[in-house]
C-alpha cells in the first residue's frame, strides 16, 4: 500500500462524521436479546414452524415497504426516514416485552419489519454521499468495512452485556426493555448528522410512480446489476434463515448431554452463558473479517471472492447436514459461515456501487435487501417445518442442496463486468 493511500485512510478514520457512522452501527447492533430470541419464543410455546412464520411476517413487511422506503429516502430525505425507523424498533421491543403468545409476537415482529424496511439501504446511501463530497470514493470498501466492524463490535459487547442482564432479570422478557436504550441514543445521533446528508436525490416534481418506471428500466438494461442482486438475495437470505438456529441446536446438545461450562449454575443458565459467549466470539471474529475484507482484492477481484463464498456456503451447509453434531463442530461451522458473510459484504457493496446510478443508490440497496426478504419469506417456514419434523441437521442439508441447484443462476461472471 502506498504512503499516499495510508495517509488517506488515516484521515478517513479520524474524520468526525466517519466516527459518527461507526457509532451509529455500534449502537444499532446493541440488541441484547439477540442470542436468546428463539429460546424466548420457544419458552412461550411457539414452535420452530411458527417461528419460521414470524420471520416470514417480518420479511413480508420488509418486502412490502422496502422499495417505497428507498424512494421515500431519496424523495423526502434520509435523516427523517432513519429517525422514523428507530421509533418502530422501540415499539417492537416494548411489544416483545409483553409478548406471551404467537399473536402478540407477530405484531411485534411486524413493527420490527417496518423499522428494518425504513432503515435498509438508507444509511449506506448516506455514507456513499459523504464519501463523494469528501472525494473519498476510492475507499468505499475500506470505509464500509470499518463501519460494519463497529456494528459487529457492538454485537459482541451486546452479547456480553446480555449475559449479565439475562442472569439478573426476573424474566427474560425484560431484556427487550433494556434494548430500547441504545436505540433511543441512535435516534438522537441521527439528528446530529449534517443537513447535506438529508439530501433529496430526485427533483420534487418527479412523481414516485415515474421513479418506479425509471428503476425498472435500469434493471432491464443492466445485466450486471441483475446478477449481483440475485446472488445477494440467495446468500443473505439463506444465512438470515439459519443464523439463529444455533440457539435451539445448542439447547438440545447442551441440556441433552449435561454439558456444564459453569458447574455452580443451572443447565438453563449455562445455556444462556454459552449462547452469549458464542455470539460474542462470532461477532468479534466477524468484525475482524469485515475490517479486512478490502485486503482480499489484493489477491483477486471482488467478483471472484463473491463466487467463492457462495460455493463455500453450500459446502458448509452440507457438512451441517451430517447426522452427528457436537458443541465444538456446531460452533465452528456457524463461525465459518458468519466469517464468510462478513468478508463478502463489503466486497458486495463495493461491486454493487459500480453497477448503479448515483441517484438510485438508496432504492437499489433497498431492492437488494428486498430480494433477501423474499428468500426468507419462502424458506423460513419450510426450514422451520423440516427442523420440527426431521431435525435441524436435515433442514441444513436441504438448504445445501438448494444453494447448489441455484449456483448456475447466481454465480457472477468476470466477462460481464
LOLUM-935164 format. One line per field, with one value per residue (C-alpha): residue number from 1; residue in three letters; x, y, z. Coordinates in nm, 2 decimals, always signed. Each point is the difference from the previous one (the first is absolute). Layout:
! LOLUM-935164
n <- c(NUM  ...)
res <- c(ALA  ...)
px <- c(X  ...)
py <- c(Y  ...)
pz <- c(Z  ...)
! end
This chain:
! LOLUM-935164
n <- c(1  2  3  4  5  6  7  8  9  10  11  12  13  14  15  16  17  18  19  20  21  22  23  24  25  26  27  28  29  30  31  32  33  34  35  36  37  38  39  40  41  42  43  44  45  46  47  48  49  50  51  52  53  54  55  56  57  58  59  60  61  62  63  64  65  66  67  68  69  70  71  72  73  74  75  76  77  78  79  80  81  82  83  84  85  86  87  88  89  90  91  92  93  94  95  96  97  98  99  100  101  102  103  104  105  106  107  108  109  110  111  112  113  114  115  116  117  118  119  120  121  122  123  124  125  126  127  128  129  130  131  132  133  134  135  136  137  138  139  140  141  142  143  144  145  146  147  148  149  150  151  152  153  154  155  156  157  158  159  160  161  162  163  164  165  166  167  168  169  170  171  172  173  174  175  176  177  178  179  180  181  182  183  184  185  186  187  188  189  190  191  192  193  194  195  196  197  198  199  200  201  202  203  204  205  206  207  208  209  210  211  212  213  214  215  216  217  218  219  220  221  222  223  224  225  226  227  228  229  230  231  232  233  234  235  236  237  238  239  240  241  242  243  244  245  246  247  248  249  250  251  252  253  254  255  256  257  258  259  260  261  262  263  264  265  266  267  268  269  270  271  272  273  274  275  276  277  278  279  280  281  282  283  284  285  286  287  288  289  290  291  292  293  294  295  296  297  298  299  300  301  302  303  304  305  306  307  308  309  310  311  312  313  314  315  316  317  318  319  320  321  322  323  324  325  326  327  328  329  330  331  332  333  334  335  336  337  338  339  340  341  342  343  344  345  346  347  348  349  350  351  352  353  354  355  356  357  358  359  360  361  362  363  364  365  366  367  368  369  370  371  372  373  374  375  376  377  378  379  380  381  382  383  384  385  386  387  388  389  390  391  392  393  394  395  396  397  398  399  400  401  402  403  404  405  406  407  408  409  410  411  412  413  414  415  416  417)
res <- c(UNK  UNK  UNK  UNK  UNK  UNK  UNK  UNK  UNK  UNK  UNK  UNK  UNK  UNK  UNK  UNK  UNK  UNK  UNK  UNK  UNK  UNK  UNK  UNK  UNK  UNK  UNK  UNK  UNK  UNK  UNK  UNK  UNK  UNK  UNK  UNK  UNK  UNK  UNK  UNK  UNK  UNK  UNK  UNK  UNK  UNK  UNK  UNK  UNK  UNK  UNK  UNK  UNK  UNK  UNK  UNK  UNK  UNK  UNK  UNK  UNK  UNK  UNK  UNK  UNK  UNK  UNK  UNK  UNK  UNK  UNK  UNK  UNK  UNK  UNK  UNK  UNK  UNK  UNK  UNK  UNK  UNK  UNK  UNK  UNK  UNK  UNK  UNK  UNK  UNK  UNK  UNK  UNK  UNK  UNK  UNK  UNK  UNK  UNK  UNK  UNK  UNK  UNK  UNK  UNK  UNK  UNK  UNK  UNK  UNK  UNK  UNK  UNK  UNK  UNK  UNK  UNK  UNK  UNK  UNK  UNK  UNK  UNK  UNK  UNK  UNK  UNK  UNK  UNK  UNK  UNK  UNK  UNK  UNK  UNK  UNK  UNK  UNK  UNK  UNK  UNK  UNK  UNK  UNK  UNK  UNK  UNK  UNK  UNK  UNK  UNK  UNK  UNK  UNK  UNK  UNK  UNK  UNK  UNK  UNK  UNK  UNK  UNK  UNK  UNK  UNK  UNK  UNK  UNK  UNK  UNK  UNK  UNK  UNK  UNK  UNK  UNK  UNK  UNK  UNK  UNK  UNK  UNK  UNK  UNK  UNK  UNK  UNK  UNK  UNK  UNK  UNK  UNK  UNK  UNK  UNK  UNK  UNK  UNK  UNK  UNK  UNK  UNK  UNK  UNK  UNK  UNK  UNK  UNK  UNK  UNK  UNK  UNK  UNK  UNK  UNK  UNK  UNK  UNK  UNK  UNK  UNK  UNK  UNK  UNK  UNK  UNK  UNK  UNK  UNK  UNK  UNK  UNK  UNK  UNK  UNK  UNK  UNK  UNK  UNK  UNK  UNK  UNK  UNK  UNK  UNK  UNK  UNK  UNK  UNK  UNK  UNK  UNK  UNK  UNK  UNK  UNK  UNK  UNK  UNK  UNK  UNK  UNK  UNK  UNK  UNK  UNK  UNK  UNK  UNK  UNK  UNK  UNK  UNK  UNK  UNK  UNK  UNK  UNK  UNK  UNK  UNK  UNK  UNK  UNK  UNK  UNK  UNK  UNK  UNK  UNK  UNK  UNK  UNK  UNK  UNK  UNK  UNK  UNK  UNK  UNK  UNK  UNK  UNK  UNK  UNK  UNK  UNK  UNK  UNK  UNK  UNK  UNK  UNK  UNK  UNK  UNK  UNK  UNK  UNK  UNK  UNK  UNK  UNK  UNK  UNK  UNK  UNK  UNK  UNK  UNK  UNK  UNK  UNK  UNK  UNK  UNK  UNK  UNK  UNK  UNK  UNK  UNK  UNK  UNK  UNK  UNK  UNK  UNK  UNK  UNK  UNK  UNK  UNK  UNK  UNK  UNK  UNK  UNK  UNK  UNK  UNK  UNK  UNK  UNK  UNK  UNK  UNK  UNK  UNK  UNK  UNK  UNK  UNK  UNK  UNK  UNK  UNK  UNK  UNK  UNK  UNK  UNK  UNK  UNK  UNK  UNK  UNK  UNK  UNK  UNK  UNK  UNK  UNK  UNK  UNK  UNK  UNK  UNK  UNK  UNK  UNK  UNK  UNK  UNK  UNK  UNK  UNK  UNK  UNK  UNK  UNK  UNK  UNK  UNK  UNK  UNK)
px <- c(+0.00  +0.14  +0.07  -0.26  -0.27  +0.10  -0.02  -0.34  -0.13  +0.14  -0.18  -0.33  +0.03  +0.03  -0.27  -0.28  -0.29  +0.16  +0.02  -0.37  -0.07  +0.19  -0.18  -0.33  +0.08  +0.13  -0.32  -0.23  +0.14  -0.03  -0.29  +0.04  -0.27  +0.16  +0.17  -0.32  -0.28  -0.09  +0.03  -0.23  -0.26  +0.02  -0.05  -0.34  -0.10  +0.07  +0.13  +0.29  -0.27  -0.18  +0.34  +0.05  -0.33  +0.10  +0.31  -0.21  -0.23  +0.29  +0.14  -0.34  -0.02  +0.35  -0.08  -0.31  +0.16  +0.36  +0.00  -0.25  +0.23  +0.30  -0.21  -0.12  +0.36  +0.11  -0.31  -0.06  +0.33  +0.20  +0.04  -0.38  -0.04  +0.27  -0.15  -0.34  +0.15  +0.13  -0.35  -0.13  +0.29  -0.07  -0.37  +0.10  +0.22  -0.28  -0.25  +0.25  +0.02  -0.37  +0.00  -0.14  -0.14  +0.04  -0.25  +0.18  +0.34  -0.13  -0.10  +0.34  +0.18  -0.21  +0.12  +0.35  -0.04  -0.12  +0.31  +0.22  -0.17  +0.04  +0.37  +0.12  +0.22  -0.05  +0.30  +0.23  -0.12  +0.08  +0.35  +0.05  -0.12  +0.24  +0.29  -0.08  -0.01  +0.34  +0.14  +0.06  -0.19  +0.31  -0.02  -0.37  +0.08  +0.25  -0.25  -0.29  +0.22  +0.10  -0.35  -0.14  +0.27  -0.12  -0.35  +0.14  +0.20  -0.33  -0.15  +0.29  -0.03  -0.38  +0.04  +0.22  -0.24  -0.29  +0.15  +0.01  -0.36  -0.15  +0.16  -0.13  -0.35  -0.31  -0.12  +0.17  -0.25  +0.17  +0.29  -0.21  -0.06  +0.38  +0.04  -0.20  +0.28  +0.26  -0.27  -0.11  +0.36  +0.03  -0.31  +0.17  +0.32  -0.18  -0.14  +0.37  +0.09  +0.08  -0.30  +0.16  -0.04  -0.37  +0.03  -0.29  +0.15  -0.28  -0.19  -0.31  -0.23  +0.08  -0.29  +0.09  -0.17  +0.24  +0.29  -0.12  +0.00  +0.35  +0.11  -0.15  +0.19  +0.33  -0.04  -0.11  +0.30  +0.26  +0.08  +0.28  -0.23  -0.26  +0.26  +0.16  -0.34  -0.11  +0.32  -0.05  -0.36  +0.10  +0.31  -0.14  -0.35  +0.14  +0.22  -0.29  -0.21  +0.25  +0.22  -0.20  -0.07  +0.32  -0.21  -0.24  +0.28  +0.23  -0.29  -0.06  +0.37  +0.09  -0.31  -0.01  +0.37  +0.01  +0.29  +0.07  +0.24  -0.07  -0.07  -0.16  -0.29  -0.30  +0.00  -0.23  +0.24  +0.29  -0.18  -0.05  +0.37  +0.12  -0.23  +0.11  +0.37  -0.05  -0.17  +0.28  +0.28  -0.18  -0.05  +0.36  +0.14  -0.25  +0.09  +0.36  -0.11  -0.20  +0.28  +0.24  -0.23  +0.15  +0.34  -0.15  +0.00  +0.38  -0.02  -0.29  -0.31  -0.31  -0.20  +0.23  -0.04  -0.37  -0.02  +0.24  -0.21  -0.32  +0.14  +0.15  -0.34  -0.14  +0.29  -0.03  -0.38  +0.06  +0.24  -0.26  -0.24  +0.22  -0.20  +0.24  +0.07  +0.19  +0.03  +0.34  -0.09  -0.33  +0.17  +0.29  -0.24  -0.21  +0.32  +0.13  -0.33  -0.02  +0.37  -0.08  -0.30  +0.21  +0.29  -0.25  -0.23  +0.24  +0.12  -0.36  -0.09  +0.30  -0.08  -0.37  +0.09  +0.19  -0.32  -0.26  -0.08  +0.08  -0.35  -0.14  +0.23  -0.24  -0.26  +0.24  +0.13  -0.35  -0.08  +0.30  -0.13  -0.35  +0.12  +0.15  -0.34  -0.17  +0.24  -0.07  -0.38  +0.00  +0.29  -0.07  -0.33  +0.14  +0.32  -0.20  -0.23  +0.29  +0.18  -0.31  -0.07  +0.35  +0.25  +0.21  +0.28  -0.24  -0.12  +0.36  +0.05  -0.31  +0.15  +0.33  -0.18  -0.19  +0.31  +0.17  -0.30  -0.01  +0.38  -0.03  -0.25  +0.20  +0.37  +0.14  +0.21  +0.31  -0.09  -0.32  +0.20)
py <- c(+0.00  +0.34  +0.27  +0.22  -0.25  -0.07  +0.37  +0.02  -0.30  +0.16  +0.33  -0.20  -0.19  +0.33  +0.19  +0.10  -0.11  -0.33  -0.06  +0.08  -0.25  -0.26  +0.10  -0.04  -0.35  -0.08  +0.12  -0.16  -0.35  +0.02  -0.24  -0.17  -0.25  -0.14  -0.31  -0.10  +0.09  -0.35  -0.14  +0.28  -0.07  -0.38  +0.06  +0.15  -0.33  +0.14  -0.29  +0.03  +0.00  +0.29  +0.18  -0.05  +0.17  +0.28  +0.06  -0.02  +0.26  +0.23  -0.05  +0.05  +0.34  +0.08  -0.12  +0.21  +0.32  -0.05  +0.17  +0.27  +0.07  +0.05  +0.23  +0.20  +0.04  +0.12  +0.22  +0.15  -0.03  -0.27  +0.13  +0.02  -0.35  -0.14  +0.18  -0.16  -0.35  +0.02  +0.09  -0.33  -0.20  +0.14  -0.08  -0.36  -0.05  +0.12  -0.25  -0.29  +0.08  -0.05  -0.30  -0.32  -0.17  -0.02  +0.29  +0.27  -0.13  +0.04  +0.36  +0.07  -0.16  +0.22  +0.32  -0.14  -0.06  +0.36  +0.12  -0.22  +0.12  +0.37  -0.05  -0.24  +0.16  +0.35  +0.03  -0.16  +0.26  +0.28  -0.15  +0.00  +0.36  +0.11  -0.18  +0.17  +0.34  -0.06  -0.16  -0.33  -0.22  -0.23  -0.11  -0.13  -0.35  +0.12  +0.24  -0.25  -0.27  +0.23  +0.11  -0.35  -0.12  +0.25  -0.15  -0.34  +0.12  +0.14  -0.35  -0.16  +0.24  -0.04  -0.37  +0.04  +0.26  -0.23  -0.28  +0.23  +0.12  -0.34  -0.14  +0.28  +0.09  -0.16  -0.10  -0.03  +0.25  +0.29  -0.03  +0.16  +0.31  +0.03  -0.01  +0.33  +0.21  -0.02  +0.05  +0.33  +0.11  -0.09  +0.21  +0.30  -0.07  +0.01  +0.34  +0.13  -0.10  +0.29  +0.13  -0.08  -0.37  +0.06  +0.08  -0.08  -0.19  +0.07  +0.31  +0.07  +0.01  -0.36  -0.23  -0.30  -0.22  +0.14  -0.10  -0.36  +0.01  +0.14  -0.27  -0.28  +0.13  +0.00  -0.37  -0.10  +0.15  -0.08  -0.38  +0.04  +0.16  -0.28  -0.27  +0.15  +0.07  -0.36  -0.12  +0.22  -0.11  -0.37  +0.04  +0.24  -0.17  -0.34  +0.14  +0.21  -0.32  -0.21  +0.24  -0.03  -0.37  -0.04  +0.08  -0.30  -0.22  +0.08  -0.03  -0.36  -0.09  +0.17  -0.10  -0.34  -0.08  +0.16  +0.23  +0.27  +0.29  +0.13  -0.27  +0.22  +0.12  -0.18  -0.16  +0.28  +0.27  -0.20  +0.01  +0.38  +0.05  -0.22  +0.17  +0.34  -0.09  -0.17  +0.30  +0.22  -0.20  -0.03  +0.38  +0.08  -0.23  +0.14  +0.35  -0.08  -0.16  +0.30  +0.25  -0.20  -0.10  +0.27  -0.18  -0.30  +0.21  +0.00  -0.38  +0.00  +0.19  +0.06  -0.21  -0.29  +0.01  +0.04  -0.32  -0.19  +0.09  -0.11  -0.34  -0.04  +0.08  -0.31  -0.21  +0.11  -0.05  -0.36  -0.07  +0.13  -0.26  -0.28  -0.21  +0.04  +0.35  +0.11  +0.33  +0.09  -0.10  +0.19  +0.32  -0.03  -0.04  +0.30  +0.20  -0.09  +0.10  +0.33  +0.08  -0.06  +0.22  +0.29  -0.04  +0.00  +0.29  +0.30  -0.15  -0.04  +0.36  +0.12  -0.20  +0.09  +0.37  -0.04  -0.11  +0.25  +0.37  +0.24  +0.13  -0.35  -0.11  -0.02  -0.17  -0.26  -0.09  -0.04  -0.23  -0.21  -0.04  -0.07  -0.29  -0.15  +0.05  -0.19  -0.30  +0.01  +0.03  -0.34  -0.17  +0.08  -0.20  -0.29  -0.02  +0.03  -0.29  -0.22  +0.09  -0.09  -0.32  -0.14  +0.20  +0.31  -0.19  -0.12  +0.36  +0.11  -0.28  +0.11  +0.36  -0.14  -0.18  +0.32  +0.22  -0.26  -0.02  +0.38  +0.05  +0.03  +0.29  +0.18  -0.02  +0.32  +0.02  +0.22  +0.03  +0.19  +0.27)
pz <- c(+0.00  -0.10  +0.26  -0.16  +0.05  +0.36  +0.06  -0.15  +0.21  +0.31  -0.08  -0.06  +0.33  +0.19  -0.18  +0.24  -0.23  -0.07  +0.37  +0.03  -0.27  +0.21  +0.32  -0.18  -0.09  +0.34  +0.17  -0.26  +0.08  +0.38  -0.02  +0.34  -0.08  -0.32  +0.15  +0.17  -0.24  -0.12  +0.36  +0.12  -0.27  +0.06  +0.38  -0.10  -0.17  -0.35  -0.22  -0.26  -0.27  +0.16  +0.05  -0.37  -0.07  +0.23  -0.20  -0.32  +0.14  +0.08  -0.35  -0.17  +0.17  -0.11  -0.35  -0.03  +0.13  -0.12  -0.34  +0.11  +0.30  -0.24  -0.21  +0.30  +0.12  -0.35  -0.03  +0.34  +0.18  +0.18  +0.35  +0.04  -0.11  +0.22  +0.31  -0.08  -0.03  +0.36  +0.13  -0.16  +0.15  +0.35  -0.03  -0.11  +0.31  +0.23  -0.16  +0.03  +0.37  +0.03  -0.24  +0.14  -0.32  -0.37  -0.07  +0.20  -0.12  -0.36  +0.06  +0.16  -0.30  -0.23  +0.16  -0.01  -0.37  -0.05  +0.17  -0.22  -0.32  +0.08  +0.10  -0.27  -0.26  +0.13  +0.22  -0.26  -0.25  +0.25  +0.04  -0.38  -0.02  +0.27  -0.17  -0.33  +0.17  +0.15  -0.32  +0.17  -0.24  -0.05  +0.36  +0.00  +0.10  +0.26  +0.16  -0.01  +0.15  +0.28  +0.08  -0.03  +0.24  +0.25  -0.03  +0.07  +0.30  +0.13  -0.05  +0.19  +0.29  -0.01  +0.05  +0.31  +0.15  -0.10  +0.22  +0.30  -0.06  -0.07  +0.32  +0.22  -0.13  +0.14  -0.35  -0.33  -0.15  +0.18  -0.23  -0.27  +0.21  +0.06  -0.38  -0.04  +0.16  -0.28  -0.26  +0.17  -0.01  -0.37  -0.07  +0.16  -0.19  -0.34  +0.08  +0.03  -0.36  -0.23  -0.20  -0.34  +0.08  +0.00  -0.37  -0.23  -0.29  -0.25  -0.10  +0.21  -0.31  -0.11  +0.09  +0.21  -0.27  -0.26  +0.23  -0.01  -0.38  +0.00  +0.24  -0.21  -0.31  +0.19  +0.10  -0.34  -0.18  +0.26  +0.00  +0.25  +0.25  -0.03  +0.05  +0.31  +0.16  -0.06  +0.16  +0.30  +0.05  +0.02  +0.21  +0.26  +0.00  +0.09  +0.27  +0.15  +0.01  +0.19  +0.20  +0.33  -0.03  +0.21  +0.30  +0.00  -0.14  +0.29  +0.24  -0.11  +0.01  +0.33  +0.20  -0.16  +0.07  +0.35  -0.11  +0.26  -0.06  +0.35  +0.25  +0.26  -0.21  -0.16  -0.34  -0.13  +0.13  -0.16  -0.33  +0.03  +0.09  -0.29  -0.25  +0.11  -0.03  -0.34  -0.14  +0.15  -0.16  -0.33  -0.02  +0.10  -0.27  -0.25  +0.09  -0.09  -0.32  -0.10  +0.08  -0.22  -0.29  -0.23  +0.03  -0.20  -0.31  +0.01  -0.09  -0.24  -0.11  +0.21  -0.25  +0.05  +0.38  -0.01  -0.21  +0.23  +0.31  -0.17  -0.08  +0.35  +0.15  -0.17  +0.13  +0.36  +0.00  -0.14  +0.29  +0.24  -0.15  +0.14  +0.25  +0.30  +0.14  +0.31  +0.18  -0.16  -0.36  +0.02  +0.13  -0.26  -0.29  +0.10  +0.05  -0.35  -0.16  +0.18  -0.08  -0.37  +0.02  +0.14  -0.23  -0.29  +0.10  -0.05  -0.34  -0.11  +0.10  -0.19  -0.31  +0.00  +0.02  -0.33  -0.18  +0.12  -0.07  +0.28  +0.02  +0.05  +0.28  +0.29  -0.22  -0.15  +0.35  +0.12  -0.30  +0.10  +0.35  -0.14  -0.20  +0.32  +0.17  -0.28  +0.06  +0.37  -0.05  -0.18  +0.18  +0.37  +0.03  -0.21  +0.21  +0.32  -0.11  -0.10  +0.33  +0.21  -0.19  -0.11  +0.21  -0.06  -0.17  -0.27  -0.05  -0.06  -0.25  -0.19  -0.02  -0.13  -0.29  -0.07  -0.02  -0.23  -0.23  -0.04  -0.05  -0.38  +0.05  +0.27  -0.08  -0.16  -0.31  -0.04  -0.37  +0.09  +0.18)
! end
